[in-house]
Amino acid sequence: MPSVPSRAPYAERPAASRGRKVAEAESRTRTPFARDRDRIIHATAFRRLKEKTQVFVAHEGDHFRTRLTHSLEVAQVARSIATALGLDADLAETIALAHDLGHPPFGHAGEDELQIQMEPFGGFDHNVQTFRVVTKLERRYPRFDGLNLTWETLEGVIKHNGPVAAMLDRPSWRAIAEFDSEYDLRLDTWASAEAQVAALADDIAYNNHDVDDGVAAGLFGLRELLDVPLIGPHVASALAEYPDCDPSIIRLEAVRRMIGAMVDDVLAETQRRAVAGKLKDPEDVRMLGHALVAFSRPMIEDLGQLRAFLMERMYRHWRVNRTRSQARRMLAEMFQLFLAEPDVLPAEWWARASDRDEAGRARLVCDYIAGMTDRFAIEEHKKLFHLDVWG
């Protein structure tokens, strides 16, 4: 059994949390960060992730990743890395579980279309939408809207990729600017090491599962990966070690090895940076001036070439392009209909839309559509635009 590393001096400490915007009594059985995790897991937006996708649409097959399975994979990787680095694993896992809550249906196609539709009304950004979900749109508690998460979790949700103060001038970031004016999240600094772990865990998970799903979908073959940096050597070693094994098992073995290599790289590079930065506490992480948790330069170069391969062979594949086109048309048609005729929205949404100006109605329509699952969006579009559904 590997020994559990001692807590890093720059790890976040639950007992030292800056608390919540609305003060609450502490849990008797959970740390504040573990409590945040449980609130996210019980959120309606989290359950909806089970039928929201990233590349493939939900009806294309049950074995492709969804936003939910992806979030669980990210959380598992984040918890493992955080534990190995002596960080707070609950906080890293919590931010990982929350990071995709604001994604609309149909993956990046859905986000692209909502950006277009909302351009005249303040724009759309999935990171901002995630923040709005956990601070406003989830309605589960009598004393506040949102989930009332700790300062550290909110900080990680909005700036896990780095400082975001420069984004506040963008119309799509107005909600963040307004929240920050009431509850300072120090948007000009880096986030905690735990938040940075969640961001890198996301990179590890999606690069690996896109390779896995791409081969499984027949968009490219296993042997076509042999010349692709990062994944190629692992495919070759698995084939050499198990020459008679089923190709589907070889695919999974190669992906496992690539995950291990990426995790090892993050651990080594992060530990190197921690020593070089002489970090003594969590504040040192925020003021370091660059990311603490990172890939090495060779890994970044290999990842770039892998992403270029996936862009050409997967993300721009004609089959994927066709479903993206269908998805964007569906969302565009629903958005325009709901904006022009808000009385066709469900009653509880129409009640909230009736006293708003056009920009306010557009934001509400955007919230409604962004919360849809792939399957619900398809069914809703049929009900709105295909008379035979009622026949």
N, C-alpha and C positions, 0 to 999 in steps of 0.2 A: 504493500500500500504506500503510495506517495505521501510524504508528510505535508500537512497543511501549513502554508507559509504564515509567518506572523503578520499582523496587520501593518500595512504600510503607513508611514507617518503622514502621508498625504491622502489617505483614504478618508471619505466622509464618515462621520460618526452620527448614528441616529440620535443619540442623546444630545448632540449639539446642533440638531436641526434648527433652522430659522423659523420653523413652524408653518402655520397655514394662514391664509388671508383672513378667514373666519376662524377665530379661536375655538378649539374643541378639546374636551378632556381626552387624555391619552388612553390608548387601549391597554388593558391589563395583560393581554396575551401576545401582542404583536408590536414590533418596532414601528415607528412612523412610516418607514419606507416599505415594510411588508404590508402595512395597512393600505398604502397607496396601491400596491400591486393587486391586492384583493378587490379594491374599488374598481380598478381597470378591468379585471377579469369579469366582474359582475355587470359591467356597463353594457347597455344595449348596443352601442357602436362596436364593442369588441365581439359580441355574438354575430353581428352582421358580417364580420370579416370572413366567416366560413364560406360565403358565396360571393366574395369579391376577389377578382383575379388580377394578375399583373401582366401576363402575356396572352394566355389562352382564356377564352370566355368560359364561364362555368359549365355551360351545356356541352362542351367539347370532350369531356371525359372526367371521371371522378379521381383519376390518379395524378392529375396535374396539381401543382401547388396552388393554394389560394392565399389570400392575405392572412388568413388565420394560421394555416400551417407554416407559412413563412414567418409570421410573428413568433410562433412557438420555437421555430428553429433558431431565430435570432436570439431569443431569450435564453435558450440552452447554451449557445456559444458564448453569449455575454456573461452568463453566470460562471461558466468554466474559466474564461479569461480573467474575470474579476477575482475569482477565488485564487487562481494561480498568482495573481499580482498582489494579493493581500488587500484587496479593495472590498467595499461593501457590496456583496453579491446581490442582496435584495434590491438595492437602488439601481444597479446595472440592469437587472432583470426587469424591473418595473418600467424603466425608460424604454427598453427594448419592446416590451409588450404594448406600449402606448404609441410607438413611433408611426404606425400606419393607420391610426384611427380616423384620420381625415381624408383618406383616399376615397374618391368616388368609384362607382362601378366601372368595369372595363379597363382597369389599369391606367396606363399612361394615356391611352386614347381618350378615356373619360376626362382626365385632368386637362388634356390639351383642349378638348371641346369646351369645358367649363371656363377655361381661361379666355377663349374667344368670345363666348356668350356674355361673360361678365366684364369684358374690357370697358364698356361704357359705364359700368356701375361699381368700379372699385377693384375689379380683378378677382382672381382666384389663385390661391397657393395652398397646396395640400398640407404643408407644415403649419401654416396659419390655421387652416381648417382643423387640424388635429388639436391645436391649442384651444380653439373655440369649442371643440367637442368637450374637452376636459374642464374648461372654465365656464361654459355657458350652456351648450346645447343639451348635454345630459341633464335630465330633470328627474332626480331620484330622492332628493332630500328636502325636508320642510324649511330649513333655515337658509339655504343657498342654492343657486343654480350651479351646474357643473359638479365636479367631484371634490372640490376643495382640497386639492393635493398639496403636499409639502412644497416649500420654496425650492428645494433641491430637485424634486421631480419636475416641477414646472420649468425650472432653468434648463434641465436636461432635454425636455421635450422640444423647446424652441431653439436652443443653441448647441445641440450635440455636435453639429458640424463646425462650430467655431463662432466667434463674435458676430452679432447680427445688427448692431446699432446702425450700420450704414443702410440697412434695409428699411428703416422706419419711414423714409420719405416715399416709399412706394405705396400707392393707394391700397394695394392688396394687404399691406401690413398695418392698416389703420387700427385694427382690433388689438394688435400687439402693442402699439404705441399707447392706446387708451388704457389698456390694462397696466402697462408698465408705469404710467403716470400715477397710478394709485398704489402700485405694489412693485417696487423697484426690483427687477430681475438682473440688474447689472449686465445689460445686453452688450456692452462694449468689451467684456472680458470673455475668456474661454470658459467652458463649462467644467464641471467636475471630471476627474479621471473616469468615474463610473459612467458618466454620459458619453464620454469619448469612446469607452469600451463598447457601449451599445451601438454607436455609429460604425465602428469597424466590424462589429459582429454582423451588422446588416450587410456590409460589403461582402464578407465571407459567405454568408448564407445565400444571397441572391446570385453571386457568381457561380457558386457550386450547383444550386438547384436549377439555374438556367441551362447549364451544361447537361445535367441529368434529364430535365424535361425536354430539351431540344433533341437529344438522342432518342428518348422514349417516343417522341412525336414523329420521328422519322424525318426531321428537318435536315439532319446530317448524321453520318455514320460514325461509329466508335473509332474506326481506323483513320477517319479524316481528322481526328484530333491529335494524331501522333506528332504532327509537325507544329502544333500550336503550343507556344510557351506556357508553362505552368502545368496545364493538364496533360500535355503530351507525354512527359517522362513518367507520369503516374500510370497512364494507360499502358505504356510500354512495359513498365516493371510488373504490372499486374498480369499482362498477357504472358510475359516470360515466366513468371512464377506459377501461373495456373493456365497452361496452354490449352487444356481440354475443358475449361470451365465455360458455362453458359455465358454468352456475351452480356446479358442483362446483369449478371453477377459481377462480371469484370467492370462494367460501367459503374456500378455502385461502389466497388472496391476502389476504383480510381478516384472517384469523388471523395470517398472517405479519406484517402491519402492526401488529396489536395486540401481538404479542410484542415487536416493535421499540419500540413506544411505552412499554411497561412496563419494558423494559430501560433505555431512555434515562432514564425517570423515576427508577429505582433509582440509576443512576449519578449523576445530578444531586443527588438528595437525600442520598446517602451522602457525596459529596464536600463538600457544604455542611456536613454534620454533622461531618465530619473536621476541616474548617477551624475550625469553631466550637469544637470540643472540644480543639483544639491537641494532637492525638495525637502522641506521640513514639515509642511502642513498643507491642507487643502487650498489655502489661499495662494500658495506658491504655484499651484497648478493653474489657477485662474490668471495669474499675472506672468506666466512663463513667456508669453509673447509668441508662442507657436504651440502646435499640438503636442501633447505628451504621449498619447496613445496613437501609434502610427505603424505603417508598414515601412520596411527598408526600401531604399531606392531601387535595388534590383527587383524586389517584389512589385513595386509600383510599375516598373517598366514591363514586366511580364504580364501584369494585370491589364495594362493598356492594350497589349497585343491580343490577349484573350477577349477583351471587350470588343475590339475591332472585328474579330472573327465572329462573335455572337451578333454584332450589329449587322454584318453582311449576310450571315447564314440563317439567323433566327429572327431578329427584330424587324428586318425588312423583307422577310420571306413573303411570297405572294399570298400564302394562306393566312399569315398573320395580318398582312396589309388588308386583306379582304374583310376580316372580322373587325379590324380597327375602323375601317370605313363604315361598316354597318353600325358599329357602336356609336360613332360620332354622329351619324345621321339621326339615330334614335334619340340621343340626348339633345341634339339641336332642335329637333321637332318638338320634343316635350317641353324644353325650356321656353321656346317661343309661344307655344300654346298656353302654358301656365301663366306666362307674363301677360299675354293679351287677354286671357280669360281666367283670372284667378279663382273664379267661383267653381271651376271644375277640380280644384284641389280638394283633397279630403277635408271634411268639415273643420277639424281642429286647426289645420293649416290655413284654410280660408278665413277663419275667425281672426287669426293673427295678421293676415295680409290686408284685411279690409280697410284699416285706418293708416296704411303706409303710403308714402309717395312711391314713384316708379322705382327709384334706386332701392328703397327698402323692400319692395315686393320682389325685386330681382334677387336680392340677397336671400330672402326667405325661400324663393323658388330654388335657388342654388343649394341652400341647406337641405331642402327636401330631396333633390336629385342626388346630391353628394352622399346622402345617407342610404340610398338604395343599394341593394345587392344586384349583381348581374341578372339573376333570374327574375327578381321583382321588376327591374327596369324593362326587361323584355316583355313581361306580362302586362305591365302598365302601358307600354307603348301599344301593344295589341288592342287593349281595351279602348284606348283613345283614338286610334287611327284605323282599326279594322272592324267594320260593322259585323262581319260574320262571327266575331267572337260572341256577340249577343244573340246570335240566331238560334 
